[in-house]
Amino acid sequence: MARPTSKDPLDKFRWTVSIDGFTRLGFVSVEVPHIQINVNKYAEGGSHLFPRKIIDSVDYKPVTLTRGVTSDRSFHEWASGFVNLVGNNQTKLGSEDTSPDTYRRTIVIQHVDRAGRPVRTYTLYNAFPIEYQPASDFSADGDDTYSMEKLVLEYESFSVDTLGQENNPFSITDVAKRLTRRLF
């Protein structure tokens, strides 16, 4: 028996995260990338009552990935490798890994529908870790039953692609194309 959409808790966990080739599931939370446009006021021609607003800069806000602690060490290796590179500690790095660009990755976050088909894809370009927490803090009075791993990423830009309309066999455009083909 199918569960109604309004009461389906699994609808909250329908996403995948791919980081340059390896896909990870089981994220408790994944922030969607967003832009903040910074504005400055400029009193043009001495008009202080109605200043003109001009765009100063564009900020891409960091994205945080949170998941339960597992035996997978890919986040830890990526974050610690970047720290070693920035700190000029080349002991773990080979001579081919001397550029910070080797640690920049493309991150693909896919939101999938109930059938597992991608509906929307968010692609972060040139992402790198700026904060990594390998587990939750230890607290005797806390009632947390799960230890959480957190990775915060900065990136240079992102794109949003809507995939559901082109791949959906029941979309109005797909149905119209099939009907048109049958007529001619």
VOBA-1610 file (N, C-alpha, C; in pm, whole numbers, padded with zeros to 5 digits, always signed):
BEGIN
Met+00085-00118+00000Met+00000+00000+00000Met+00089+00124+00000Ala+00058+00217-00087Ala+00137+00340-00097Ala+00105+00434+00017Arg+00208+00506+00061Arg+00190+00604+00168Arg+00147+00737+00107Pro+00056+00808+00173Pro+00019+00940+00120Pro+00137+01037+00130Thr+00148+01125+00033Thr+00259+01219+00028Thr+00263+01309+00151Ser+00149+01350+00202Ser+00146+01442+00316Ser+00200+01378+00444Lys+00201+01245+00454Lys+00247+01179+00575Lys+00369+01091+00552Asp+00434+01104+00439Asp+00549+01019+00407Asp+00677+01082+00459Pro+00737+01027+00566Pro+00860+01087+00619Pro+00978+01072+00524Leu+00971+00975+00433Leu+01083+00956+00341Leu+01091+01066+00236Asp+00983+01142+00216Asp+00990+01254+00123Asp+01092+01358+00168Lys+01122+01361+00296Lys+01219+01458+00347Lys+01363+01416+00315Phe+01385+01291+00278Phe+01521+01241+00258Phe+01542+01196+00113Arg+01499+01273+00019Arg+01511+01236-00121Arg+01614+01323-00191Trp+01741+01299-00159Trp+01848+01368-00228Trp+01973+01284-00227Thr+02060+01311-00322Thr+02191+01247-00326Thr+02295+01356-00342Val+02416+01328-00297Val+02527+01422-00309Val+02642+01348-00375Ser+02690+01401-00488Ser+02805+01344-00558Ser+02919+01444-00551Ile+03034+01395-00508Ile+03152+01481-00498Ile+03258+01425-00590Asp+03267+01484-00710Asp+03364+01440-00812Asp+03376+01289-00821Gly+03265+01224-00849Gly+03271+01082-00878Gly+03221+00988-00771Phe+03224+01025-00641Phe+03170+00933-00542Phe+03041+00991-00486Thr+02938+00908-00483Thr+02805+00949-00439Thr+02784+00907-00295Arg+02729+00996-00216Arg+02703+00968-00076Arg+02554+00987-00048Leu+02500+00895+00028Leu+02362+00904+00073Leu+02362+00917+00225Gly+02246+00930+00284Gly+02235+00930+00429Gly+02263+01064+00494Phe+02254+01172+00420Phe+02272+01303+00481Phe+02147+01342+00557Val+02167+01389+00678Val+02057+01436+00760Val+02010+01571+00708Ser+02106+01655+00669Ser+02070+01784+00611Ser+02173+01824+00506Val+02122+01887+00402Val+02205+01940+00295Val+02149+02078+00263Glu+02231+02180+00279Glu+02184+02315+00247Glu+02189+02335+00097Val+02091+02405+00046Val+02086+02438-00096Val+02167+02566-00115Pro+02247+02574-00223Pro+02326+02695-00244Pro+02237+02817-00269His+02285+02931-00226His+02209+03054-00252His+02303+03173-00265Ile+02248+03277-00324Ile+02323+03399-00354Ile+02271+03512-00268Gln+02363+03596-00222Gln+02324+03720-00156Gln+02388+03834-00234Ile+02306+03928-00278Ile+02355+04045-00351Ile+02366+04160-00252Asn+02488+04211-00236Asn+02512+04321-00143Asn+02489+04453-00214Val+02418+04542-00147Val+02378+04670-00206Val+02432+04784-00122Asn+02477+04889-00187Asn+02518+05012-00120Asn+02428+05126-00165Lys+02409+05222-00076Lys+02331+05341-00110Lys+02426+05450-00157Tyr+02384+05521-00260Tyr+02465+05625-00319Tyr+02377+05747-00340Ala+02412+05855-00273Ala+02333+05978-00285Ala+02378+06053-00410Glu+02319+06018-00521Glu+02358+06076-00649Glu+02310+06220-00660Gly+02399+06307-00695Gly+02364+06448-00714Gly+02318+06515-00586Gly+02358+06464-00470Gly+02321+06524-00344Gly+02181+06489-00299Ser+02116+06396-00365Ser+01980+06356-00328Ser+01987+06257-00212His+01987+06313-00089His+02000+06229+00029His+01868+06168+00074Leu+01756+06224+00031Leu+01627+06168+00069Leu+01595+06040-00007Phe+01639+06033-00132Phe+01612+05916-00216Phe+01742+05867-00279Pro+01827+05804-00199Pro+01955+05758-00254Pro+01934+05644-00354Arg+02020+05641-00449Arg+02019+05535-00550Arg+02089+05412-00491Lys+02037+05294-00518Lys+02098+05171-00468Lys+02176+05105-00581Ile+02301+05073-00552Ile+02386+05010-00652Ile+02436+04877-00598Ile+02459+04786-00690Ile+02510+04654-00652Ile+02658+04666-00621Asp+02693+04622-00501Asp+02832+04629-00456Asp+02906+04500-00489Ser+02848+04386-00450Ser+02913+04257-00475Ser+02810+04146-00464Val+02851+04027-00504Val+02767+03909-00497Val+02839+03806-00411Asp+02770+03750-00312Asp+02826+03648-00224Asp+02753+03517-00247Tyr+02830+03410-00261Tyr+02775+03276-00261Tyr+02789+03223-00119Lys+02679+03194-00056Lys+02679+03151+00084Lys+02727+03007+00096Pro+02801+02975+00203Pro+02851+02839+00222Pro+02739+02736+00232Val+02770+02614+00191Val+02677+02502+00197Val+02727+02404+00303Thr+02638+02358+00390Thr+02674+02265+00496Thr+02611+02129+00468Leu+02694+02025+00475Leu+02649+01887+00460Leu+02661+01820+00597Thr+02555+01755+00645Thr+02557+01689+00775Thr+02509+01546+00757Arg+02583+01453+00816Arg+02544+01312+00810Arg+02591+01241+00936Gly+02538+01125+00959Gly+02581+01043+01072Gly+02722+00992+01050Val+02795+00973+01159Val+02933+00925+01151Val+02932+00780+01103Thr+03015+00752+01002Thr+03030+00616+00949Thr+03179+00585+00940Ser+03213+00471+00885Ser+03354+00435+00867Ser+03414+00501+00743Asp+03332+00570+00663Asp+03381+00639+00544Asp+03465+00759+00585Arg+03588+00767+00535Arg+03679+00874+00574Arg+03702+00976+00462Ser+03618+00977+00359Ser+03643+01065+00244Ser+03637+01213+00282Phe+03544+01255+00367Phe+03539+01395+00411Phe+03665+01431+00488His+03704+01344+00580His+03822+01370+00662His+03948+01382+00576Glu+03965+01293+00481Glu+04083+01297+00395Glu+04085+01422+00308Trp+03969+01463+00257Trp+03963+01583+00174Trp+03997+01707+00257Ala+03935+01720+00374Ala+03958+01838+00459Ala+04100+01841+00513Ser+04152+01729+00560Ser+04288+01729+00615Ser+04393+01745+00506Gly+04367+01694+00387Gly+04459+01715+00275Gly+04468+01861+00238Phe+04356+01932+00243Phe+04356+02075+00213Phe+04431+02153+00321Val+04413+02114+00447Val+04484+02180+00557Val+04634+02157+00543Asn+04673+02036+00510Asn+04815+02006+00490Asn+04874+02090+00377Leu+04798+02108+00271Leu+04845+02185+00157Leu+04861+02332+00194Val+04759+02388+00260Val+04763+02529+00297Val+04872+02556+00399Gly+04892+02462+00492Gly+04993+02479+00595Gly+05133+02444+00548Asn+05150+02418+00419Asn+05280+02380+00361Asn+05339+02256+00426Asn+05254+02170+00477Asn+05299+02043+00531Asn+05283+01940+00420Gln+05386+01918+00344Gln+05380+01833+00227Gln+05410+01686+00257Thr+05404+01644+00382Thr+05443+01507+00415Thr+05347+01404+00357Lys+05218+01434+00353Lys+05123+01338+00300Lys+05094+01361+00152Leu+05142+01471+00097Leu+05112+01504-00041Leu+05228+01467-00132Gly+05195+01412-00245Gly+05297+01384-00344Gly+05333+01511-00419Ser+05434+01504-00502Ser+05477+01623-00576Ser+05373+01667-00678Glu+05284+01575-00721Glu+05182+01611-00818Glu+05066+01686-00755Asp+05055+01690-00622Asp+04944+01754-00553Asp+04987+01885-00488Thr+05062+01967-00556Thr+05113+02087-00493Thr+05025+02209-00517Ser+04919+02198-00592Ser+04833+02312-00622Ser+04704+02303-00541Pro+04655+02418-00487Pro+04526+02415-00417Pro+04411+02376-00509Asp+04429+02394-00640Asp+04322+02359-00733Asp+04294+02209-00737Thr+04389+02126-00693Thr+04365+01982-00692Thr+04263+01943-00586Tyr+04237+02031-00490Tyr+04139+02000-00386Tyr+04005+02067-00410Arg+03993+02141-00517Arg+03863+02199-00553Arg+03785+02092-00630Arg+03661+02074-00592Arg+03580+01968-00651Arg+03447+02024-00701Thr+03386+01949-00790Thr+03251+01979-00835Thr+03155+01895-00751Ile+03059+01961-00689Ile+02960+01895-00604Ile+02826+01898-00675Val+02761+01783-00686Val+02629+01774-00750Val+02529+01726-00645Ile+02429+01808-00618Ile+02321+01774-00525Ile+02196+01752-00609Gln+02141+01631-00603Gln+02021+01600-00681Gln+01903+01577-00588His+01795+01647-00617His+01669+01623-00548His+01591+01526-00636Val+01550+01413-00579Val+01483+01309-00658Val+01337+01296-00616Asp+01255+01246-00709Asp+01112+01228-00680Asp+01089+01092-00614Arg+00964+01057-00594Arg+00929+00932-00525Arg+00977+00808-00600Ala+00994+00819-00733Ala+01040+00705-00813Ala+01192+00701-00824Gly+01261+00798-00762Gly+01407+00800-00766Gly+01465+00874-00884Arg+01382+00942-00963Arg+01429+01018-01079Arg+01468+01159-01034Pro+01579+01212-01087Pro+01619+01349-01050Pro+01517+01451-01099Val+01479+01541-01010Val+01386+01648-01044Val+01461+01779-01063Arg+01554+01806-00974Arg+01632+01929-00981Arg+01775+01897-00939Thr+01871+01958-01010Thr+02011+01935-00981Thr+02079+02068-00952Tyr+02151+02073-00839Tyr+02230+02189-00802Tyr+02377+02149-00817Thr+02451+02222-00898Thr+02592+02192-00920Thr+02677+02305-00866Leu+02766+02274-00771Leu+02858+02371-00711Leu+02993+02354-00780Tyr+03047+02463-00832Tyr+03174+02458-00905Tyr+03289+02506-00817Asn+03401+02435-00825Asn+03523+02468-00752Asn+03499+02479-00602Ala+03433+02379-00547Ala+03404+02377-00403Ala+03523+02323-00326Phe+03539+02374-00204Phe+03645+02327-00116Phe+03599+02342+00028Pro+03651+02257+00119Pro+03605+02262+00258Pro+03664+02381+00333Ile+03578+02447+00412Ile+03627+02556+00498Ile+03607+02522+00645Glu+03526+02419+00672Glu+03505+02376+00810Glu+03470+02228+00808Tyr+03530+02154+00898Tyr+03502+02011+00908Tyr+03496+01972+01054Gln+03388+01905+01093Gln+03372+01853+01229Gln+03349+01703+01215Pro+03446+01620+01259Pro+03437+01476+01235Pro+03331+01404+01317Ala+03282+01462+01425Ala+03179+01399+01508Ala+03114+01506+01596Ser+03004+01468+01659Ser+02937+01559+01752Ser+03023+01575+01877Asp+03002+01685+01948Asp+03072+01707+02074Asp+03027+01602+02175Phe+03117+01565+02265Phe+03086+01468+02369Phe+03026+01542+02488Ser+02909+01497+02531Ser+02841+01561+02643Ser+02764+01455+02720Ala+02792+01443+02849Ala+02725+01342+02930Ala+02578+01376+02954Asp+02545+01504+02957Asp+02406+01539+02982Asp+02324+01555+02854Gly+02386+01535+02738Gly+02313+01544+02613Gly+02231+01419+02587Asp+02120+01434+02518Asp+02037+01319+02488Asp+02048+01278+02341Asp+02152+01323+02274Asp+02171+01286+02135Asp+02212+01140+02127Thr+02146+01066+02039Thr+02178+00925+02023Thr+02269+00901+01904Tyr+02285+01000+01819Tyr+02367+00983+01700Tyr+02478+01087+01699Ser+02593+01047+01654Ser+02703+01140+01636Ser+02701+01187+01492Met+02711+01318+01472Met+02698+01376+01339Met+02830+01432+01289Glu+02855+01413+01161Glu+02973+01465+01092Glu+02927+01584+01008Lys+03004+01694+01008Lys+02962+01815+00938Lys+03076+01865+00850Leu+03042+01900+00726Leu+03137+01956+00631Leu+03076+02083+00572Val+03147+02196+00584Val+03101+02324+00530Val+03187+02355+00409Leu+03120+02390+00297Leu+03189+02412+00170Leu+03171+02553+00119Glu+03276+02610+00067Glu+03271+02733-00012Glu+03281+02692-00158Tyr+03235+02777-00248Tyr+03238+02747-00391Tyr+03239+02878-00467Glu+03276+02871-00596Glu+03287+02992-00675Glu+03157+03030-00745Ser+03079+02932-00785Ser+02950+02957-00849Ser+02869+02829-00845Phe+02742+02838-00886Phe+02658+02720-00894Phe+02556+02736-01004Ser+02500+02624-01046Ser+02393+02625-01145Ser+02279+02538-01093Val+02159+02567-01143Val+02039+02492-01108Val+01977+02442-01237Asp+01959+02310-01246Asp+01897+02250-01364Asp+01772+02176-01321Thr+01662+02201-01392Thr+01538+02130-01368Thr+01532+02017-01468Leu+01537+01894-01419Leu+01543+01778-01507Leu+01410+01709-01523Gly+01317+01732-01435Gly+01193+01655-01434Gly+01107+01673-01557Gln+01105+01790-01617Gln+01015+01815-01729Gln+01059+01742-01855Glu+01190+01735-01881Glu+01237+01672-02003Glu+01226+01520-01996Asn+01244+01463-01877Asn+01248+01319-01862Asn+01117+01258-01815Asn+01017+01339-01792Asn+00891+01291-01740Asn+00801+01248-01856Pro+00767+01118-01870Pro+00685+01072-01982Pro+00542+01123-01974Phe+00501+01179-01859Phe+00366+01228-01844Phe+00357+01381-01851Ser+00469+01448-01883Ser+00463+01594-01894Ser+00381+01631-02017Ile+00322+01747-02014Ile+00234+01791-02122Ile+00308+01804-02255Thr+00433+01846-02251Thr+00509+01859-02376Thr+00543+01723-02434Asp+00576+01625-02350Asp+00605+01490-02398Asp+00481+01425-02459Val+00368+01439-02392Val+00244+01382-02443Val+00207+01447-02575Ala+00221+01579-02587Ala+00190+01649-02711Ala+00281+01604-02825Lys+00409+01582-02797Lys+00501+01535-02901Lys+00461+01397-02951Arg+00423+01307-02859Arg+00384+01172-02902Arg+00255+01175-02982Leu+00160+01256-02942Leu+00035+01266-03017Leu+00056+01325-03155Thr+00144+01425-03165Thr+00175+01486-03294Thr+00240+01385-03387Arg+00331+01302-03336Arg+00396+01200-03418Arg+00297+01099-03474Arg+00196+01066-03393Arg+00095+00969-03438Arg+00007+01025-03548Leu-00014+01155-03546Leu-00101+01216-03647Leu-00034+01220-03784Phe+00095+01232-03791Phe+00162+01247-03920Phe+00239+01126-03954
//
